[in-house]
Amino acid sequence: MRIVTFKLSEAALEEIDRLVREGKYASRSEFIRIAVYEKLQRERSSGSIERPLASQHQRSKYIVRVLKVEDTS
């Protein structure tokens, strides 16, 4: 996995942090990874991107793996 740096508005970051505090996501990183994955999936569905995404099962395994790593910290 690669590290990517980008800017977000303070309002967007506060919303992400609220969702993390509520336990809906394990971290900011998890939220952003899922958001990017879902956006790419929509683009692929619309035909904008040709390469298929991993199956839902593979995505679920990835997210569970991330959660386990972050939960042990």
MODELLER restraints for C-alpha pairs under 7 A, 6 or more apart:
rsr = mdl.restraints
at = mdl.atoms
rsr.add(forms.Gaussian(group=physical.xy_distance, feature=features.Distance(at['CA:16:A'], at['CA:28:A']), mean=6.42, stdev=0.5))
rsr.add(forms.Gaussian(group=physical.xy_distance, feature=features.Distance(at['CA:17:A'], at['CA:28:A']), mean=6.73, stdev=0.5))
rsr.add(forms.Gaussian(group=physical.xy_distance, feature=features.Distance(at['CA:19:A'], at['CA:25:A']), mean=6.43, stdev=0.5))
rsr.add(forms.Gaussian(group=physical.xy_distance, feature=features.Distance(at['CA:20:A'], at['CA:26:A']), mean=5.98, stdev=0.5))
rsr.add(forms.Gaussian(group=physical.xy_distance, feature=features.Distance(at['CA:20:A'], at['CA:27:A']), mean=5.74, stdev=0.5))
rsr.add(forms.Gaussian(group=physical.xy_distance, feature=features.Distance(at['CA:20:A'], at['CA:28:A']), mean=6.82, stdev=0.5))
rsr.add(forms.Gaussian(group=physical.xy_distance, feature=features.Distance(at['CA:25:A'], at['CA:31:A']), mean=6.00, stdev=0.5))
rsr.add(forms.Gaussian(group=physical.xy_distance, feature=features.Distance(at['CA:26:A'], at['CA:67:A']), mean=6.34, stdev=0.5))
rsr.add(forms.Gaussian(group=physical.xy_distance, feature=features.Distance(at['CA:41:A'], at['CA:53:A']), mean=6.56, stdev=0.5))
rsr.add(forms.Gaussian(group=physical.xy_distance, feature=features.Distance(at['CA:43:A'], at['CA:49:A']), mean=5.86, stdev=0.5))
rsr.add(forms.Gaussian(group=physical.xy_distance, feature=features.Distance(at['CA:44:A'], at['CA:50:A']), mean=6.02, stdev=0.5))
rsr.add(forms.Gaussian(group=physical.xy_distance, feature=features.Distance(at['CA:44:A'], at['CA:52:A']), mean=6.73, stdev=0.5))
